């Protein structure tokens, strides 16, 4: 039969492992959430920047080459 000290040590060890596992899982979830929020923020900034590059009255930004500008006489 185990003594009281051995039983208490075994319970504490198991509980400590459970708490540690919970905290590591919680830290992982917080890191994942922060990463997702950063990605969404970056995408929103990129979309806003793309919208600013589109001239008024146009649906999409155009890249006109220097040669095409010369052909148009601009």
LINTA-V79758 format. One record per helix or strand of 2 or more residues. SS is the DSSP state (2 for helix, 1 for strand). FROM is the first residue (numbers start at 1). LEN is the number of residues. If there is no record, write none. Layout:
SS/FROM/LEN + SS/FROM/LEN
//
This chain:
2/4/50 + 2/66/7
//
